Amino acid sequence: MKFPSLFILSFFFLSHAISASSEQDMVVTLADTLYGEVHVDFITNKIRIRNDKNYQFITASQVRWIKKTDRHYCVAAFGVESRYFIFEVLSKGGKSLLYREGVKFNPYDDEAFPPFFVLEDRSAYSLATKKDVLSTFGQRQKKVKEFVKANGLSFESREDLSRIFDYYNDEEQADL
């Protein structure tokens, strides 16, 4: 009877360890997946990962995705010099909606772009106007416009734009 008790106790500790690691933040780099407490620095475009007492610093150009408790981030190239920036992912799918304030086309610009972008092939493209947003949906523009109108959504609201992109991505997935 001691064997089953030992087995149950071992299973309990193993399952607890697995669930604890799934609750950690995660960074997917170009070469590896790292777990720990993640801090995203938007000013320097760097990520700091703390695992126990060890710290690791990674530049944005080495990162693909970041998952923090309830938020997801990706890294995409933008601008004349194709610099890599960290963006928050508001909607993930065939057309991913990204958010980042203060992005400039080049380091010498005085003006920053509006905070919404679309992700395509690891590059971010600005969505400055309603026309820019609708053009990303190609042949489904009309259907998206009808959804926006029927639900009283805005092209300036973070939450509304997320709903619009979620709708598009759900419709696209349903057609597959």
CNS distance restraints for C-alpha pairs under 8 A (distance, minus, plus):
assign (resid   1 and name CA) (resid   5 and name CA) 6.79 0.50 0.50
assign (resid   2 and name CA) (resid   6 and name CA) 6.15 0.50 0.50
assign (resid   3 and name CA) (resid   7 and name CA) 6.05 0.50 0.50
assign (resid   4 and name CA) (resid   8 and name CA) 6.07 0.50 0.50
assign (resid   5 and name CA) (resid   9 and name CA) 6.10 0.50 0.50
assign (resid   6 and name CA) (resid  10 and name CA) 6.03 0.50 0.50
assign (resid   7 and name CA) (resid  11 and name CA) 6.04 0.50 0.50
assign (resid   8 and name CA) (resid  12 and name CA) 6.13 0.50 0.50
assign (resid   9 and name CA) (resid  13 and name CA) 6.46 0.50 0.50
assign (resid  10 and name CA) (resid  14 and name CA) 6.12 0.50 0.50
assign (resid  11 and name CA) (resid  15 and name CA) 6.00 0.50 0.50
assign (resid  12 and name CA) (resid  16 and name CA) 6.13 0.50 0.50
assign (resid  13 and name CA) (resid  17 and name CA) 6.17 0.50 0.50
assign (resid  14 and name CA) (resid  18 and name CA) 6.29 0.50 0.50
assign (resid  15 and name CA) (resid  19 and name CA) 6.21 0.50 0.50
assign (resid  16 and name CA) (resid  20 and name CA) 6.11 0.50 0.50
assign (resid  17 and name CA) (resid  21 and name CA) 6.34 0.50 0.50
assign (resid  18 and name CA) (resid  22 and name CA) 6.37 0.50 0.50
assign (resid  19 and name CA) (resid  23 and name CA) 6.45 0.50 0.50
assign (resid  20 and name CA) (resid  24 and name CA) 6.83 0.50 0.50
assign (resid  21 and name CA) (resid  35 and name CA) 7.57 0.50 0.50
assign (resid  23 and name CA) (resid  69 and name CA) 7.12 0.50 0.50
assign (resid  24 and name CA) (resid  35 and name CA) 6.12 0.50 0.50
assign (resid  24 and name CA) (resid  36 and name CA) 5.51 0.50 0.50
assign (resid  24 and name CA) (resid  37 and name CA) 6.55 0.50 0.50
assign (resid  24 and name CA) (resid  68 and name CA) 7.58 0.50 0.50
assign (resid  24 and name CA) (resid  69 and name CA) 7.34 0.50 0.50
assign (resid  25 and name CA) (resid  35 and name CA) 5.75 0.50 0.50
assign (resid  25 and name CA) (resid  36 and name CA) 5.44 0.50 0.50
assign (resid  25 and name CA) (resid  37 and name CA) 5.61 0.50 0.50
assign (resid  25 and name CA) (resid  38 and name CA) 5.88 0.50 0.50
assign (resid  25 and name CA) (resid  66 and name CA) 7.62 0.50 0.50
assign (resid  25 and name CA) (resid  67 and name CA) 5.58 0.50 0.50
assign (resid  25 and name CA) (resid  68 and name CA) 4.65 0.50 0.50
assign (resid  25 and name CA) (resid  69 and name CA) 6.23 0.50 0.50
assign (resid  26 and name CA) (resid  33 and name CA) 6.98 0.50 0.50
assign (resid  26 and name CA) (resid  34 and name CA) 5.69 0.50 0.50
assign (resid  26 and name CA) (resid  35 and name CA) 4.64 0.50 0.50
assign (resid  26 and name CA) (resid  36 and name CA) 6.57 0.50 0.50
assign (resid  26 and name CA) (resid  38 and name CA) 7.32 0.50 0.50
assign (resid  26 and name CA) (resid  66 and name CA) 5.78 0.50 0.50
assign (resid  26 and name CA) (resid  67 and name CA) 5.05 0.50 0.50
assign (resid  26 and name CA) (resid  68 and name CA) 6.60 0.50 0.50
assign (resid  27 and name CA) (resid  33 and name CA) 5.71 0.50 0.50
assign (resid  27 and name CA) (resid  34 and name CA) 5.15 0.50 0.50
assign (resid  27 and name CA) (resid  35 and name CA) 6.49 0.50 0.50
assign (resid  27 and name CA) (resid  38 and name CA) 7.83 0.50 0.50
assign (resid  27 and name CA) (resid  63 and name CA) 7.19 0.50 0.50
assign (resid  27 and name CA) (resid  64 and name CA) 7.74 0.50 0.50
assign (resid  27 and name CA) (resid  65 and name CA) 5.91 0.50 0.50
assign (resid  27 and name CA) (resid  66 and name CA) 4.50 0.50 0.50
assign (resid  27 and name CA) (resid  67 and name CA) 6.40 0.50 0.50
assign (resid  28 and name CA) (resid  32 and name CA) 6.07 0.50 0.50
assign (resid  28 and name CA) (resid  33 and name CA) 4.46 0.50 0.50
assign (resid  28 and name CA) (resid  34 and name CA) 6.42 0.50 0.50
assign (resid  28 and name CA) (resid  63 and name CA) 6.09 0.50 0.50
assign (resid  28 and name CA) (resid  64 and name CA) 5.61 0.50 0.50
assign (resid  28 and name CA) (resid  65 and name CA) 5.11 0.50 0.50
assign (resid  28 and name CA) (resid  66 and name CA) 6.28 0.50 0.50
assign (resid  29 and name CA) (resid  33 and name CA) 6.03 0.50 0.50
assign (resid  29 and name CA) (resid  34 and name CA) 7.74 0.50 0.50
assign (resid  29 and name CA) (resid  62 and name CA) 5.64 0.50 0.50
assign (resid  29 and name CA) (resid  63 and name CA) 4.12 0.50 0.50
assign (resid  29 and name CA) (resid  64 and name CA) 5.38 0.50 0.50
assign (resid  29 and name CA) (resid  65 and name CA) 7.08 0.50 0.50
assign (resid  30 and name CA) (resid  62 and name CA) 5.73 0.50 0.50
assign (resid  30 and name CA) (resid  63 and name CA) 5.89 0.50 0.50
assign (resid  30 and name CA) (resid  64 and name CA) 6.40 0.50 0.50
assign (resid  35 and name CA) (resid  49 and name CA) 7.60 0.50 0.50
assign (resid  35 and name CA) (resid  51 and name CA) 7.10 0.50 0.50
assign (resid  36 and name CA) (resid  49 and name CA) 5.86 0.50 0.50
assign (resid  36 and name CA) (resid  50 and name CA) 5.41 0.50 0.50
assign (resid  36 and name CA) (resid  51 and name CA) 4.67 0.50 0.50
assign (resid  36 and name CA) (resid  52 and name CA) 7.80 0.50 0.50
assign (resid  37 and name CA) (resid  49 and name CA) 5.52 0.50 0.50
assign (resid  37 and name CA) (resid  50 and name CA) 5.01 0.50 0.50
assign (resid  37 and name CA) (resid  51 and name CA) 6.43 0.50 0.50
assign (resid  38 and name CA) (resid  47 and name CA) 6.85 0.50 0.50
assign (resid  38 and name CA) (resid  48 and name CA) 5.71 0.50 0.50
assign (resid  38 and name CA) (resid  49 and name CA) 4.60 0.50 0.50
assign (resid  38 and name CA) (resid  50 and name CA) 6.51 0.50 0.50
assign (resid  38 and name CA) (resid  68 and name CA) 7.02 0.50 0.50
assign (resid  39 and name CA) (resid  47 and name CA) 5.81 0.50 0.50
assign (resid  39 and name CA) (resid  48 and name CA) 5.13 0.50 0.50
assign (resid  39 and name CA) (resid  49 and name CA) 6.48 0.50 0.50
assign (resid  40 and name CA) (resid  45 and name CA) 7.55 0.50 0.50
assign (resid  40 and name CA) (resid  46 and name CA) 6.41 0.50 0.50
assign (resid  40 and name CA) (resid  47 and name CA) 4.84 0.50 0.50
assign (resid  40 and name CA) (resid  48 and name CA) 6.63 0.50 0.50
assign (resid  41 and name CA) (resid  45 and name CA) 5.59 0.50 0.50
assign (resid  41 and name CA) (resid  46 and name CA) 5.37 0.50 0.50
assign (resid  41 and name CA) (resid  47 and name CA) 6.07 0.50 0.50
assign (resid  41 and name CA) (resid  48 and name CA) 7.90 0.50 0.50
assign (resid  42 and name CA) (resid  46 and name CA) 7.04 0.50 0.50
assign (resid  42 and name CA) (resid  85 and name CA) 7.87 0.50 0.50
assign (resid  42 and name CA) (resid  86 and name CA) 6.62 0.50 0.50
assign (resid  45 and name CA) (resid  59 and name CA) 6.32 0.50 0.50
assign (resid  45 and name CA) (resid  60 and name CA) 5.42 0.50 0.50
assign (resid  45 and name CA) (resid  84 and name CA) 7.74 0.50 0.50
assign (resid  45 and name CA) (resid  85 and name CA) 6.05 0.50 0.50
assign (resid  45 and name CA) (resid  86 and name CA) 6.18 0.50 0.50
assign (resid  46 and name CA) (resid  57 and name CA) 6.81 0.50 0.50
assign (resid  46 and name CA) (resid  58 and name CA) 5.62 0.50 0.50
assign (resid  46 and name CA) (resid  59 and name CA) 4.46 0.50 0.50
assign (resid  46 and name CA) (resid  60 and name CA) 5.39 0.50 0.50
assign (resid  47 and name CA) (resid  57 and name CA) 5.71 0.50 0.50
assign (resid  47 and name CA) (resid  58 and name CA) 5.18 0.50 0.50
assign (resid  47 and name CA) (resid  59 and name CA) 6.34 0.50 0.50
assign (resid  47 and name CA) (resid  60 and name CA) 7.01 0.50 0.50
assign (resid  48 and name CA) (resid  55 and name CA) 6.74 0.50 0.50
assign (resid  48 and name CA) (resid  56 and name CA) 5.65 0.50 0.50
assign (resid  48 and name CA) (resid  57 and name CA) 4.61 0.50 0.50
assign (resid  48 and name CA) (resid  58 and name CA) 6.48 0.50 0.50
assign (resid  49 and name CA) (resid  55 and name CA) 5.61 0.50 0.50
assign (resid  49 and name CA) (resid  56 and name CA) 5.15 0.50 0.50
assign (resid  49 and name CA) (resid  57 and name CA) 6.50 0.50 0.50
assign (resid  50 and name CA) (resid  54 and name CA) 5.61 0.50 0.50
assign (resid  50 and name CA) (resid  55 and name CA) 4.57 0.50 0.50
assign (resid  50 and name CA) (resid  56 and name CA) 6.53 0.50 0.50
assign (resid  51 and name CA) (resid  55 and name CA) 6.57 0.50 0.50
assign (resid  58 and name CA) (resid  62 and name CA) 6.66 0.50 0.50
assign (resid  58 and name CA) (resid  63 and name CA) 7.51 0.50 0.50
assign (resid  59 and name CA) (resid  63 and name CA) 7.14 0.50 0.50
assign (resid  60 and name CA) (resid  75 and name CA) 6.29 0.50 0.50
assign (resid  60 and name CA) (resid  84 and name CA) 6.01 0.50 0.50
assign (resid  60 and name CA) (resid  85 and name CA) 6.37 0.50 0.50
assign (resid  60 and name CA) (resid  86 and name CA) 6.45 0.50 0.50
assign (resid  61 and name CA) (resid  75 and name CA) 7.23 0.50 0.50
assign (resid  61 and name CA) (resid  84 and name CA) 5.52 0.50 0.50
assign (resid  61 and name CA) (resid  85 and name CA) 7.89 0.50 0.50
assign (resid  63 and name CA) (resid  74 and name CA) 7.70 0.50 0.50
assign (resid  63 and name CA) (resid  75 and name CA) 6.33 0.50 0.50
assign (resid  64 and name CA) (resid  74 and name CA) 5.70 0.50 0.50
assign (resid  64 and name CA) (resid  75 and name CA) 5.47 0.50 0.50
assign (resid  65 and name CA) (resid  72 and name CA) 7.37 0.50 0.50
assign (resid  65 and name CA) (resid  73 and name CA) 5.74 0.50 0.50
assign (resid  65 and name CA) (resid  74 and name CA) 4.43 0.50 0.50
assign (resid  65 and name CA) (resid  75 and name CA) 6.53 0.50 0.50
assign (resid  66 and name CA) (resid  72 and name CA) 5.74 0.50 0.50
assign (resid  66 and name CA) (resid  73 and name CA) 4.90 0.50 0.50
assign (resid  66 and name CA) (resid  74 and name CA) 6.10 0.50 0.50
assign (resid  67 and name CA) (resid  71 and name CA) 6.09 0.50 0.50
assign (resid  67 and name CA) (resid  72 and name CA) 4.64 0.50 0.50
assign (resid  67 and name CA) (resid  73 and name CA) 6.40 0.50 0.50
assign (resid  68 and name CA) (resid  72 and name CA) 6.15 0.50 0.50
assign (resid  71 and name CA) (resid  88 and name CA) 7.37 0.50 0.50
assign (resid  71 and name CA) (resid  89 and name CA) 7.55 0.50 0.50
assign (resid  72 and name CA) (resid  88 and name CA) 6.02 0.50 0.50
assign (resid  72 and name CA) (resid  89 and name CA) 5.46 0.50 0.50
assign (resid  72 and name CA) (resid  90 and name CA) 7.83 0.50 0.50
assign (resid  73 and name CA) (resid  86 and name CA) 6.66 0.50 0.50
assign (resid  73 and name CA) (resid  87 and name CA) 5.45 0.50 0.50
assign (resid  73 and name CA) (resid  88 and name CA) 4.31 0.50 0.50
assign (resid  73 and name CA) (resid  89 and name CA) 5.15 0.50 0.50
assign (resid  74 and name CA) (resid  86 and name CA) 5.84 0.50 0.50
assign (resid  74 and name CA) (resid  87 and name CA) 5.46 0.50 0.50
assign (resid  74 and name CA) (resid  88 and name CA) 6.49 0.50 0.50
assign (resid  74 and name CA) (resid  89 and name CA) 6.60 0.50 0.50
assign (resid  75 and name CA) (resid  84 and name CA) 6.25 0.50 0.50
assign (resid  75 and name CA) (resid  85 and name CA) 5.52 0.50 0.50
assign (resid  75 and name CA) (resid  86 and name CA) 4.58 0.50 0.50
assign (resid  75 and name CA) (resid  87 and name CA) 6.06 0.50 0.50
assign (resid  75 and name CA) (resid 122 and name CA) 7.24 0.50 0.50
assign (resid  76 and name CA) (resid  84 and name CA) 5.34 0.50 0.50
assign (resid  76 and name CA) (resid  85 and name CA) 5.66 0.50 0.50
assign (resid  76 and name CA) (resid  86 and name CA) 6.74 0.50 0.50
assign (resid  76 and name CA) (resid  87 and name CA) 7.37 0.50 0.50
assign (resid  76 and name CA) (resid 119 and name CA) 7.35 0.50 0.50
assign (resid  76 and name CA) (resid 122 and name CA) 4.88 0.50 0.50
assign (resid  76 and name CA) (resid 123 and name CA) 4.75 0.50 0.50
assign (resid  76 and name CA) (resid 124 and name CA) 5.60 0.50 0.50
assign (resid  77 and name CA) (resid  82 and name CA) 4.85 0.50 0.50
assign (resid  77 and name CA) (resid  83 and name CA) 5.21 0.50 0.50
assign (resid  77 and name CA) (resid  84 and name CA) 4.33 0.50 0.50
assign (resid  77 and name CA) (resid  85 and name CA) 6.30 0.50 0.50
assign (resid  77 and name CA) (resid 122 and name CA) 6.38 0.50 0.50
assign (resid  77 and name CA) (resid 123 and name CA) 4.54 0.50 0.50
assign (resid  77 and name CA) (resid 124 and name CA) 5.95 0.50 0.50
assign (resid  78 and name CA) (resid  82 and name CA) 4.74 0.50 0.50
assign (resid  78 and name CA) (resid  83 and name CA) 5.59 0.50 0.50
assign (resid  78 and name CA) (resid  84 and name CA) 6.40 0.50 0.50
assign (resid  78 and name CA) (resid  85 and name CA) 7.15 0.50 0.50
assign (resid  78 and name CA) (resid 105 and name CA) 7.05 0.50 0.50
assign (resid  78 and name CA) (resid 123 and name CA) 6.06 0.50 0.50
assign (resid  78 and name CA) (resid 124 and name CA) 5.48 0.50 0.50
assign (resid  78 and name CA) (resid 125 and name CA) 7.08 0.50 0.50
assign (resid  79 and name CA) (resid  83 and name CA) 6.46 0.50 0.50
assign (resid  79 and name CA) (resid 104 and name CA) 7.16 0.50 0.50
assign (resid  79 and name CA) (resid 105 and name CA) 4.31 0.50 0.50
assign (resid  79 and name CA) (resid 106 and name CA) 5.91 0.50 0.50
assign (resid  80 and name CA) (resid 105 and name CA) 6.13 0.50 0.50
assign (resid  80 and name CA) (resid 106 and name CA) 6.00 0.50 0.50
assign (resid  81 and name CA) (resid 106 and name CA) 6.90 0.50 0.50
assign (resid  86 and name CA) (resid 100 and name CA) 7.63 0.50 0.50
assign (resid  87 and name CA) (resid  98 and name CA) 5.81 0.50 0.50
assign (resid  87 and name CA) (resid  99 and name CA) 5.56 0.50 0.50
assign (resid  87 and name CA) (resid 100 and name CA) 5.29 0.50 0.50
assign (resid  88 and name CA) (resid  98 and name CA) 5.56 0.50 0.50
assign (resid  88 and name CA) (resid  99 and name CA) 5.08 0.50 0.50
assign (resid  88 and name CA) (resid 100 and name CA) 6.45 0.50 0.50
assign (resid  89 and name CA) (resid  96 and name CA) 7.01 0.50 0.50
assign (resid  89 and name CA) (resid  97 and name CA) 6.04 0.50 0.50
assign (resid  89 and name CA) (resid  98 and name CA) 4.67 0.50 0.50
assign (resid  89 and name CA) (resid  99 and name CA) 6.41 0.50 0.50
assign (resid  90 and name CA) (resid  96 and name CA) 7.44 0.50 0.50
assign (resid  90 and name CA) (resid  97 and name CA) 5.42 0.50 0.50
assign (resid  90 and name CA) (resid  98 and name CA) 5.66 0.50 0.50
assign (resid  90 and name CA) (resid  99 and name CA) 6.74 0.50 0.50
assign (resid  90 and name CA) (resid 162 and name CA) 5.75 0.50 0.50
assign (resid  91 and name CA) (resid  95 and name CA) 7.91 0.50 0.50
assign (resid  91 and name CA) (resid  96 and name CA) 5.28 0.50 0.50
assign (resid  91 and name CA) (resid  97 and name CA) 4.97 0.50 0.50
assign (resid  91 and name CA) (resid  98 and name CA) 7.24 0.50 0.50
assign (resid  91 and name CA) (resid 162 and name CA) 5.58 0.50 0.50
assign (resid  91 and name CA) (resid 163 and name CA) 7.97 0.50 0.50
assign (resid  91 and name CA) (resid 165 and name CA) 6.12 0.50 0.50
assign (resid  91 and name CA) (resid 166 and name CA) 5.91 0.50 0.50
assign (resid  92 and name CA) (resid  96 and name CA) 4.50 0.50 0.50
assign (resid  92 and name CA) (resid  97 and name CA) 6.68 0.50 0.50
assign (resid  92 and name CA) (resid 166 and name CA) 7.52 0.50 0.50
assign (resid  92 and name CA) (resid 169 and name CA) 7.75 0.50 0.50
assign (resid  93 and name CA) (resid 166 and name CA) 7.80 0.50 0.50
assign (resid  93 and name CA) (resid 169 and name CA) 5.48 0.50 0.50
assign (resid  94 and name CA) (resid 169 and name CA) 5.96 0.50 0.50
assign (resid  94 and name CA) (resid 172 and name CA) 7.49 0.50 0.50
assign (resid  95 and name CA) (resid 118 and name CA) 6.61 0.50 0.50
assign (resid  95 and name CA) (resid 119 and name CA) 6.60 0.50 0.50
assign (resid  95 and name CA) (resid 120 and name CA) 7.46 0.50 0.50
assign (resid  95 and name CA) (resid 136 and name CA) 7.83 0.50 0.50
assign (resid  95 and name CA) (resid 165 and name CA) 7.04 0.50 0.50
assign (resid  95 and name CA) (resid 168 and name CA) 7.91 0.50 0.50
assign (resid  95 and name CA) (resid 169 and name CA) 6.60 0.50 0.50
assign (resid  96 and name CA) (resid 118 and name CA) 5.67 0.50 0.50
assign (resid  96 and name CA) (resid 119 and name CA) 5.38 0.50 0.50
assign (resid  96 and name CA) (resid 120 and name CA) 7.91 0.50 0.50
assign (resid  96 and name CA) (resid 165 and name CA) 7.29 0.50 0.50
assign (resid  97 and name CA) (resid 116 and name CA) 7.07 0.50 0.50
assign (resid  97 and name CA) (resid 117 and name CA) 5.95 0.50 0.50
assign (resid  97 and name CA) (resid 118 and name CA) 4.88 0.50 0.50
assign (resid  97 and name CA) (resid 119 and name CA) 6.63 0.50 0.50
assign (resid  97 and name CA) (resid 162 and name CA) 6.97 0.50 0.50
assign (resid  97 and name CA) (resid 165 and name CA) 6.68 0.50 0.50
assign (resid  98 and name CA) (resid 116 and name CA) 5.78 0.50 0.50
assign (resid  98 and name CA) (resid 117 and name CA) 4.89 0.50 0.50
assign (resid  98 and name CA) (resid 118 and name CA) 5.74 0.50 0.50
assign (resid  98 and name CA) (resid 119 and name CA) 6.85 0.50 0.50
assign (resid  98 and name CA) (resid 124 and name CA) 7.90 0.50 0.50
assign (resid  99 and name CA) (resid 115 and name CA) 5.36 0.50 0.50
assign (resid  99 and name CA) (resid 116 and name CA) 4.86 0.50 0.50
assign (resid  99 and name CA) (resid 117 and name CA) 6.19 0.50 0.50
assign (resid 100 and name CA) (resid 115 and name CA) 4.90 0.50 0.50
assign (resid 100 and name CA) (resid 116 and name CA) 6.66 0.50 0.50
assign (resid 100 and name CA) (resid 117 and name CA) 7.90 0.50 0.50
assign (resid 101 and name CA) (resid 112 and name CA) 7.74 0.50 0.50
assign (resid 101 and name CA) (resid 113 and name CA) 7.60 0.50 0.50
assign (resid 101 and name CA) (resid 114 and name CA) 6.98 0.50 0.50
assign (resid 101 and name CA) (resid 115 and name CA) 4.68 0.50 0.50
assign (resid 102 and name CA) (resid 112 and name CA) 5.09 0.50 0.50
assign (resid 102 and name CA) (resid 113 and name CA) 6.62 0.50 0.50
assign (resid 102 and name CA) (resid 114 and name CA) 7.82 0.50 0.50
assign (resid 102 and name CA) (resid 115 and name CA) 7.19 0.50 0.50
assign (resid 103 and name CA) (resid 112 and name CA) 5.28 0.50 0.50
assign (resid 103 and name CA) (resid 113 and name CA) 5.68 0.50 0.50
assign (resid 103 and name CA) (resid 114 and name CA) 7.97 0.50 0.50
assign (resid 103 and name CA) (resid 115 and name CA) 7.51 0.50 0.50
assign (resid 104 and name CA) (resid 109 and name CA) 6.23 0.50 0.50
assign (resid 104 and name CA) (resid 110 and name CA) 7.85 0.50 0.50
assign (resid 104 and name CA) (resid 111 and name CA) 6.68 0.50 0.50
assign (resid 104 and name CA) (resid 112 and name CA) 4.68 0.50 0.50
assign (resid 104 and name CA) (resid 113 and name CA) 6.02 0.50 0.50
assign (resid 105 and name CA) (resid 109 and name CA) 6.77 0.50 0.50
assign (resid 105 and name CA) (resid 112 and name CA) 7.54 0.50 0.50
assign (resid 105 and name CA) (resid 113 and name CA) 7.65 0.50 0.50
assign (resid 113 and name CA) (resid 126 and name CA) 7.12 0.50 0.50
assign (resid 113 and name CA) (resid 128 and name CA) 7.27 0.50 0.50
assign (resid 114 and name CA) (resid 126 and name CA) 7.28 0.50 0.50
assign (resid 114 and name CA) (resid 127 and name CA) 7.22 0.50 0.50
assign (resid 114 and name CA) (resid 128 and name CA) 5.69 0.50 0.50
assign (resid 115 and name CA) (resid 126 and name CA) 7.87 0.50 0.50
assign (resid 115 and name CA) (resid 127 and name CA) 7.99 0.50 0.50
assign (resid 116 and name CA) (resid 126 and name CA) 6.19 0.50 0.50
assign (resid 116 and name CA) (resid 127 and name CA) 5.43 0.50 0.50
assign (resid 116 and name CA) (resid 128 and name CA) 7.18 0.50 0.50
assign (resid 117 and name CA) (resid 124 and name CA) 5.82 0.50 0.50
assign (resid 117 and name CA) (resid 125 and name CA) 5.20 0.50 0.50
assign (resid 117 and name CA) (resid 126 and name CA) 4.45 0.50 0.50
assign (resid 117 and name CA) (resid 127 and name CA) 5.15 0.50 0.50
assign (resid 118 and name CA) (resid 124 and name CA) 5.58 0.50 0.50
assign (resid 118 and name CA) (resid 125 and name CA) 5.31 0.50 0.50
assign (resid 118 and name CA) (resid 126 and name CA) 6.64 0.50 0.50
assign (resid 118 and name CA) (resid 127 and name CA) 6.96 0.50 0.50
assign (resid 118 and name CA) (resid 136 and name CA) 7.98 0.50 0.50
assign (resid 119 and name CA) (resid 123 and name CA) 5.72 0.50 0.50
assign (resid 119 and name CA) (resid 124 and name CA) 4.75 0.50 0.50
assign (resid 119 and name CA) (resid 125 and name CA) 6.57 0.50 0.50
assign (resid 120 and name CA) (resid 124 and name CA) 6.40 0.50 0.50
assign (resid 120 and name CA) (resid 125 and name CA) 7.65 0.50 0.50
assign (resid 126 and name CA) (resid 132 and name CA) 7.93 0.50 0.50
assign (resid 127 and name CA) (resid 132 and name CA) 5.22 0.50 0.50
assign (resid 127 and name CA) (resid 133 and name CA) 5.66 0.50 0.50
assign (resid 128 and name CA) (resid 132 and name CA) 6.33 0.50 0.50
assign (resid 128 and name CA) (resid 133 and name CA) 7.81 0.50 0.50
assign (resid 129 and name CA) (resid 133 and name CA) 6.51 0.50 0.50
assign (resid 129 and name CA) (resid 155 and name CA) 7.97 0.50 0.50
assign (resid 130 and name CA) (resid 134 and name CA) 6.25 0.50 0.50
assign (resid 130 and name CA) (resid 155 and name CA) 6.00 0.50 0.50
assign (resid 131 and name CA) (resid 135 and name CA) 6.03 0.50 0.50
assign (resid 132 and name CA) (resid 136 and name CA) 6.65 0.50 0.50
assign (resid 133 and name CA) (resid 137 and name CA) 7.44 0.50 0.50
assign (resid 133 and name CA) (resid 155 and name CA) 7.86 0.50 0.50
assign (resid 134 and name CA) (resid 138 and name CA) 7.46 0.50 0.50
assign (resid 134 and name CA) (resid 141 and name CA) 5.59 0.50 0.50
assign (resid 134 and name CA) (resid 144 and name CA) 7.70 0.50 0.50
assign (resid 134 and name CA) (resid 145 and name CA) 7.78 0.50 0.50
assign (resid 135 and name CA) (resid 141 and name CA) 6.87 0.50 0.50
assign (resid 137 and name CA) (resid 141 and name CA) 5.29 0.50 0.50
assign (resid 137 and name CA) (resid 144 and name CA) 7.76 0.50 0.50
assign (resid 137 and name CA) (resid 168 and name CA) 7.56 0.50 0.50
assign (resid 140 and name CA) (resid 144 and name CA) 6.24 0.50 0.50
assign (resid 141 and name CA) (resid 145 and name CA) 6.10 0.50 0.50
assign (resid 142 and name CA) (resid 146 and name CA) 6.29 0.50 0.50
assign (resid 143 and name CA) (resid 147 and name CA) 6.35 0.50 0.50
assign (resid 144 and name CA) (resid 148 and name CA) 6.19 0.50 0.50
assign (resid 144 and name CA) (resid 164 and name CA) 7.17 0.50 0.50
assign (resid 144 and name CA) (resid 167 and name CA) 7.82 0.50 0.50
assign (resid 144 and name CA) (resid 168 and name CA) 6.83 0.50 0.50
assign (resid 145 and name CA) (resid 149 and name CA) 6.16 0.50 0.50
assign (resid 146 and name CA) (resid 150 and name CA) 5.98 0.50 0.50
assign (resid 147 and name CA) (resid 151 and name CA) 6.14 0.50 0.50
assign (resid 147 and name CA) (resid 164 and name CA) 7.72 0.50 0.50
assign (resid 148 and name CA) (resid 152 and name CA) 5.87 0.50 0.50
assign (resid 148 and name CA) (resid 153 and name CA) 5.01 0.50 0.50
assign (resid 148 and name CA) (resid 154 and name CA) 7.38 0.50 0.50
assign (resid 148 and name CA) (resid 164 and name CA) 6.93 0.50 0.50
assign (resid 149 and name CA) (resid 153 and name CA) 6.55 0.50 0.50
assign (resid 153 and name CA) (resid 160 and name CA) 5.50 0.50 0.50
assign (resid 153 and name CA) (resid 161 and name CA) 7.81 0.50 0.50
assign (resid 153 and name CA) (resid 164 and name CA) 7.98 0.50 0.50
assign (resid 154 and name CA) (resid 160 and name CA) 5.75 0.50 0.50
assign (resid 154 and name CA) (resid 161 and name CA) 7.02 0.50 0.50
assign (resid 155 and name CA) (resid 160 and name CA) 6.76 0.50 0.50
assign (resid 155 and name CA) (resid 161 and name CA) 5.78 0.50 0.50
assign (resid 156 and name CA) (resid 160 and name CA) 7.63 0.50 0.50
assign (resid 156 and name CA) (resid 161 and name CA) 7.12 0.50 0.50
assign (resid 157 and name CA) (resid 161 and name CA) 5.99 0.50 0.50
assign (resid 158 and name CA) (resid 162 and name CA) 6.20 0.50 0.50
assign (resid 159 and name CA) (resid 163 and name CA) 6.34 0.50 0.50
assign (resid 160 and name CA) (resid 164 and name CA) 6.23 0.50 0.50
assign (resid 161 and name CA) (resid 165 and name CA) 6.21 0.50 0.50
assign (resid 162 and name CA) (resid 166 and name CA) 5.99 0.50 0.50
assign (resid 163 and name CA) (resid 167 and name CA) 6.01 0.50 0.50
assign (resid 164 and name CA) (resid 168 and name CA) 6.31 0.50 0.50
assign (resid 165 and name CA) (resid 169 and name CA) 6.04 0.50 0.50
assign (resid 166 and name CA) (resid 170 and name CA) 5.98 0.50 0.50
assign (resid 167 and name CA) (resid 171 and name CA) 6.11 0.50 0.50
assign (resid 168 and name CA) (resid 172 and name CA) 6.08 0.50 0.50
assign (resid 169 and name CA) (resid 173 and name CA) 6.05 0.50 0.50
assign (resid 170 and name CA) (resid 174 and name CA) 6.11 0.50 0.50
assign (resid 171 and name CA) (resid 175 and name CA) 6.45 0.50 0.50
assign (resid 172 and name CA) (resid 176 and name CA) 6.84 0.50 0.50
